[in-house]
Amino acid sequence: MAVKAPKGTKDVLPQESYKWQYIENLVRKITALAGYREIRTPIFEHTELFLRGVGDTTDIVQKEMYTFNDKGNRSITLRPEGTAGVVRAFLEGGLPSNAQPTKMYYLSAPVFRYEKPQSGRLREHHQFGVEVFGAPDASIDAEVINIALTLLNELGLENLRLNINSIGCEKCRPRYNELLREYLHGHADKLCEACNERMDRNPLRALDCKEEGCRMVVKSAPLMIDHLCEECSAHFKALKKYLDALGIEYAVNPFIVRGLDYYTKTVFEIISNSIGAQGTVCGGGRYDKLMKQVGGPELPGIGFGMGIERLLLVMENEGIKIERPALTDVFLCTHGHQARLRAAQLVRDLRCAGVKADMDHCARSIKAQFKYADKIGAKFVGVIGETELADGTVVLKTMKTGEERVVVQSEIKELI
């Protein structure tokens, strides 16, 4: 082929799309039960939104964004994550004046990051995420976590573990950052280049660095969870009580900081053991100051993002099969032009009655039509020839058993 898909992108072909639809339908069901409504935001935004919202010390902003100038010489960026665009839409749509909290979700939203493609994460991948604004209580933290776990459990996933942490707020984090920065400076010769570069601006990021040298250094580093202010400490204790009340097992991992600057207080990850080292299938947390950062009122927020491609990969690795829906309930085979005209009418009527119906559109022989019907998995095959056309009947064959019967054309839908 002269033209191929760009590196880091992947087509979802018709024979695979039913898996996506299954997950999407389950998402809609679970979120609806909790009062969440769908939001859809543009694929691209003004670059300033991500500089202000995501933070210019993150890898996403520094290295991974697809940014370009449009024909009006405005800096535009393809969406690298979902939350900032939802915050912008929430403000622009005047939603802060509504009764709070506002519960929203986005589904199969394309996200673009220029990074080395890895297992389950492409340069264009798709996310399901929830965002809640206007709820300060730890009960909503627990609800958001429970929604993610409910989806994963209903998909049949096992070997999952929930890790939680608190990374403080604007009151307690500055003091902790000073402690951590001082500690890291004392071990700078053992840290990777990236951690040395961002040590002064965002020392927290060293805690989740994957380089072995950095991991060894931070094992003995001071931890945010030991330096929380009274408010953050009370919030974290409340979260644990809600999770206990809901019967949700968790582990406190003080090294979770997440990759985005806007997080405060609660952060969490759901890890799968089915996809190796890159095992995070869901990550999120609280961002109580993000709304104000983007130019709106001070409203608390919390949410998570979950990659659909990665989710499908975990399911595949665990041997979870999604049943392929039947493409066709009944396929009408015809012999002769008048029979084809009658079949077209019957197909229309059957579809209107909610039956998946089809007919030959390639002028095949009767034998070839049967072969095609078998390949597409038709449950029944109806034959209309000259005799059936005259009698107003159809020879209906059940493909699984081979049983045949002659039925009146108007009774096909009832039988099927």
C-alpha positions in Angstrom: 0.0 0.0 0.0 1.2 3.5 -0.8 -0.4 5.0 2.4 -0.6 3.4 5.8 -2.0 4.5 9.2 0.4 6.8 11.1 2.6 5.2 13.7 0.8 4.9 17.0 -2.7 4.7 15.6 -4.9 1.7 15.1 -8.1 1.2 13.1 -11.1 -0.4 14.8 -12.4 -2.7 12.1 -16.1 -3.9 11.8 -15.2 -7.3 13.1 -13.8 -5.7 16.3 -16.1 -2.8 16.9 -18.7 -4.9 18.8 -16.2 -5.2 21.7 -16.0 -1.4 21.9 -19.8 -1.1 21.8 -20.2 -3.7 24.5 -18.0 -1.7 26.9 -19.7 1.6 25.8 -23.1 0.2 26.6 -22.0 -1.0 30.0 -20.5 2.4 30.8 -23.7 4.1 29.9 -25.7 1.7 32.1 -23.4 2.1 35.1 -23.0 5.9 34.9 -26.8 6.4 34.4 -27.5 4.5 37.7 -25.3 7.0 39.5 -26.8 10.1 37.8 -23.9 10.9 35.4 -24.6 12.5 32.0 -22.5 12.5 28.9 -20.3 15.5 27.9 -18.6 15.8 24.5 -15.8 18.3 24.0 -13.8 19.3 20.9 -10.8 17.2 19.9 -8.6 20.3 19.8 -8.4 23.3 22.2 -6.4 26.5 22.5 -2.9 25.5 23.7 -3.2 27.9 26.6 -5.9 25.7 28.2 -3.4 22.9 28.7 -0.5 25.2 29.8 -2.7 26.6 32.5 -4.7 23.5 33.4 -2.4 20.5 33.0 0.8 22.4 34.0 4.0 23.3 32.2 6.1 21.0 34.3 4.4 17.8 33.2 5.8 15.5 30.6 2.5 15.9 28.6 3.0 19.6 28.1 6.8 19.5 27.8 7.2 16.5 25.4 4.0 14.9 24.3 1.4 17.4 23.0 0.5 17.7 19.3 0.6 21.5 19.0 0.4 23.5 15.8 -0.6 27.0 14.5 -3.9 27.1 12.6 -4.5 29.3 9.6 -5.3 32.2 11.9 -1.9 31.7 13.5 -3.5 30.6 16.8 -1.7 27.9 18.8 -3.9 24.8 18.8 -3.4 21.5 20.6 -5.0 18.1 20.0 -6.5 16.9 23.3 -3.8 15.2 25.4 -6.2 14.5 28.3 -9.9 14.9 29.1 -10.3 17.0 32.2 -9.0 20.4 31.1 -11.5 20.5 28.2 -14.4 19.5 30.4 -13.5 22.2 32.9 -13.4 24.8 30.0 -16.8 23.5 28.7 -18.3 23.6 32.2 -17.3 27.2 32.6 -18.2 28.4 29.1 -21.6 26.6 29.4 -22.5 28.5 32.5 -22.8 25.3 34.6 -21.3 26.7 37.8 -24.7 28.4 38.3 -26.5 25.1 38.3 -27.3 23.0 41.4 -24.1 21.2 42.4 -22.6 18.7 42.2 -22.5 18.2 38.4 -21.7 14.6 37.4 -20.5 14.0 33.9 -18.7 11.3 31.8 -17.0 11.2 28.4 -16.7 8.0 26.4 -14.4 6.7 23.7 -12.9 10.2 23.5 -9.7 10.4 21.4 -6.6 11.5 23.3 -3.4 12.4 21.5 0.1 12.1 23.0 3.4 12.0 21.1 5.1 9.3 23.0 6.6 5.9 22.3 3.7 3.6 21.6 3.4 0.9 24.3 1.2 -2.0 25.2 -2.4 -0.7 25.2 -1.5 2.9 24.8 -1.1 4.5 21.4 -0.4 8.0 20.2 -4.1 8.2 19.5 -6.0 6.3 22.1 -9.5 6.5 23.5 -10.7 7.2 27.0 -13.7 6.7 29.2 -13.6 9.2 32.1 -15.9 10.7 34.7 -15.7 14.3 36.2 -17.6 15.6 39.2 -17.6 19.3 40.2 -18.9 20.9 43.3 -18.7 18.0 45.8 -16.0 18.5 48.5 -16.9 15.4 50.7 -14.8 12.2 50.5 -18.0 10.3 49.8 -17.8 11.4 46.1 -14.1 10.2 46.0 -15.4 6.8 47.1 -18.3 6.9 44.6 -16.0 7.7 41.7 -13.6 4.9 42.6 -16.6 2.5 43.0 -17.8 3.4 39.5 -14.5 2.4 38.0 -14.3 -0.8 40.0 -17.9 -1.7 39.1 -17.2 -1.4 35.4 -14.0 -3.5 35.7 -15.8 -6.2 37.8 -18.8 -6.4 35.5 -16.4 -6.9 32.6 -15.1 -10.0 34.5 -11.6 -8.6 35.3 -9.7 -10.2 38.1 -6.2 -9.7 39.6 -7.0 -6.0 40.2 -5.7 -3.9 43.1 -6.7 -0.4 44.2 -3.9 1.9 45.4 -4.7 5.2 47.1 -2.7 8.2 48.4 -3.1 11.8 49.4 -0.8 14.4 47.9 -2.0 17.3 50.1 -3.1 20.8 49.1 -1.8 24.3 48.6 -1.5 24.6 52.4 0.7 21.6 53.2 2.3 20.7 50.0 4.7 23.7 49.7 6.3 22.8 53.1 6.6 19.2 52.0 8.1 20.1 48.6 10.9 22.0 50.4 11.7 18.9 52.5 11.6 16.6 49.4 13.6 19.1 47.3 16.3 19.2 50.0 16.4 15.4 50.2 16.6 15.0 46.4 19.4 17.6 46.1 21.4 15.5 48.5 21.1 12.5 46.1 21.2 14.4 42.8 24.1 12.3 41.4 21.9 9.1 41.6 18.8 10.7 39.9 18.0 10.5 36.2 18.3 13.6 34.0 14.5 14.2 34.0 14.3 14.2 37.8 17.2 16.5 38.1 15.6 18.9 35.6 12.3 19.1 37.4 13.5 18.8 40.9 13.1 22.4 41.8 9.9 23.0 39.9 8.0 19.8 40.7 9.9 17.5 43.0 6.8 15.2 43.5 7.3 13.7 40.1 10.5 12.0 41.3 8.3 9.7 43.5 6.8 7.9 40.6 9.8 7.9 38.3 10.3 4.4 36.7 14.1 4.7 36.5 15.7 2.1 38.9 18.2 4.6 40.4 15.4 7.1 41.2 13.3 4.4 42.7 16.1 3.4 45.0 16.6 7.0 46.1 13.0 7.8 46.8 12.5 4.7 49.0 14.0 6.7 51.9 12.5 10.1 50.9 10.1 12.0 53.2 6.5 11.2 52.2 3.6 13.6 51.7 1.3 11.4 53.6 3.3 12.0 56.8 3.1 15.8 56.3 -0.6 16.4 55.5 -2.4 19.4 57.0 -5.4 18.7 59.3 -7.9 19.2 56.5 -6.1 16.8 54.1 -5.5 14.2 56.8 -9.2 14.3 57.8 -10.3 14.0 54.2 -8.0 10.9 53.6 -9.3 9.2 56.8 -12.8 9.8 55.7 -12.1 8.3 52.2 -10.7 5.2 53.9 -13.9 4.9 56.0 -16.1 5.2 53.0 -14.1 2.5 51.1 -14.3 0.3 54.1 -18.1 0.8 54.3 -18.5 -0.1 50.7 -16.4 -3.2 51.1 -13.7 -2.0 48.7 -10.2 -3.4 49.4 -7.4 -0.9 48.9 -3.7 -0.3 49.8 -2.2 3.0 50.7 0.7 3.7 48.3 2.6 6.9 49.3 4.5 6.9 46.0 1.4 7.5 43.8 1.4 11.2 42.6 -0.1 10.9 39.1 1.4 12.6 36.1 -0.6 15.9 36.1 0.1 19.0 38.2 -3.5 19.8 39.0 -4.2 16.9 41.5 -4.8 17.7 45.2 -5.6 15.4 48.1 -6.9 12.1 46.8 -5.1 10.3 44.0 -5.7 6.6 43.1 -4.8 3.9 40.6 -6.3 0.6 39.7 -3.6 -1.8 38.7 -3.9 -5.0 36.6 -1.3 -7.8 36.9 -2.3 -9.0 33.4 -0.3 -6.5 31.3 3.2 -6.5 32.9 5.0 -3.4 34.1 2.6 -0.9 32.5 -0.3 -2.2 34.5 -2.4 0.9 35.3 -5.9 0.5 33.8 -7.5 3.5 35.6 -6.0 6.5 37.3 -7.5 9.6 38.8 -7.9 11.9 41.8 -9.1 15.2 43.1 -8.4 18.6 41.6 -10.0 21.2 43.9 -8.0 24.2 42.5 -8.2 23.4 38.8 -11.4 25.3 38.1 -9.9 28.5 39.6 -6.6 27.9 37.7 -8.5 27.9 34.4 -10.3 31.2 35.3 -13.5 30.1 37.0 -14.8 30.0 40.6 -13.2 27.8 43.2 -15.2 24.6 42.9 -13.8 21.2 43.9 -13.5 18.4 41.3 -12.6 14.8 41.1 -12.5 12.3 38.3 -10.6 9.5 36.5 -9.6 8.3 33.0 -9.5 4.8 31.7 -8.1 3.8 28.3 -10.4 1.6 26.2 -7.5 0.0 24.2 -5.7 -0.9 27.4 -9.0 -2.3 28.9 -9.5 -4.5 25.9 -5.9 -5.7 26.2 -6.4 -6.7 29.8 -9.6 -8.6 28.9 -7.8 -10.4 26.1 -4.9 -11.4 28.4 -7.3 -12.7 31.0 -9.2 -14.7 28.3 -12.4 -12.8 28.7 -14.6 -13.2 25.6 -17.2 -10.7 24.5 -20.0 -12.5 22.7 -20.1 -11.5 19.0 -23.7 -10.4 18.3 -25.5 -12.0 15.4 -25.1 -10.0 12.2 -28.2 -11.5 10.6 -31.2 -13.3 12.0 -32.6 -14.3 8.6 -31.1 -14.2 5.1 -33.4 -14.5 2.2 -32.1 -16.4 -0.8 -33.9 -15.7 -4.1 -34.2 -17.2 -7.6 -35.5 -14.8 -10.3 -36.1 -11.1 -10.5 -39.6 -11.1 -9.1 -38.5 -13.1 -6.1 -35.7 -10.5 -5.5 -38.3 -7.7 -5.5 -40.5 -9.6 -3.0 -37.4 -10.3 -0.8 -36.6 -6.6 -0.7 -40.1 -5.9 0.6 -39.9 -8.7 3.2 -36.4 -7.5 4.4 -37.8 -4.0 4.9 -40.8 -5.3 6.8 -38.7 -7.6 9.0 -36.3 -4.8 9.8 -39.2 -2.6 10.8 -40.3 -5.4 13.1 -36.9 -5.5 14.8 -35.6 -8.5 13.0 -32.0 -8.4 11.6 -32.7 -9.3 7.9 -30.7 -9.3 4.7 -30.7 -10.6 1.2 -28.3 -11.2 -1.7 -27.0 -8.0 -3.4 -24.5 -9.7 -5.7 -26.6 -11.7 -8.0 -25.2 -15.0 -6.7 -26.5 -18.5 -7.4 -28.7 -20.1 -4.8 -25.8 -22.3 -3.7 -23.5 -19.3 -3.3 -26.2 -17.4 -1.4 -26.4 -20.3 1.1 -22.6 -20.3 1.5 -22.6 -16.5 2.1 -25.5 -16.8 4.7 -23.5 -19.4 6.5 -20.3 -17.3 6.6 -22.2 -14.3 8.1 -23.8 -16.5 10.8 -27.4 -16.2 9.8 -29.6 -18.1 12.1 -32.3 -18.8 9.5 -32.2 -18.8 5.7 -35.4 -18.3 3.7 -35.7 -19.4 0.1 -38.1 -17.7 -2.4 -38.4 -19.2 -5.8 -41.2 -19.3 -8.4 -43.3 -21.7 -6.4 -43.0 -19.7 -3.1 -43.6 -16.4 -5.0 -46.9 -17.8 -6.4 -47.9 -19.3 -3.0 -46.9 -16.4 -0.8 -44.6 -18.7 1.2 -41.0 -19.1 2.1 -38.9 -22.3 2.7 -37.4 -21.4 6.1 -34.3 -23.4 7.1 -32.9 -23.4 10.7 -29.1 -23.3 10.0 -28.1 -24.9 13.4 -30.3 -28.0 13.0 -30.9 -28.1 9.2 -34.7 -28.3 9.8 -36.8 -26.9 7.0 -40.4 -25.8 6.9 -42.7 -24.0 4.6 -44.2 -20.9 6.2 -46.4 -18.0 5.1 -44.3 -14.9 4.3 -46.3 -12.8 6.7 -45.5 -15.2 9.6 -41.7 -15.1 9.3 -41.2 -12.5 12.0 -43.3 -14.3 14.5 -41.5 -17.6 14.0 -38.1 -15.9 14.2 
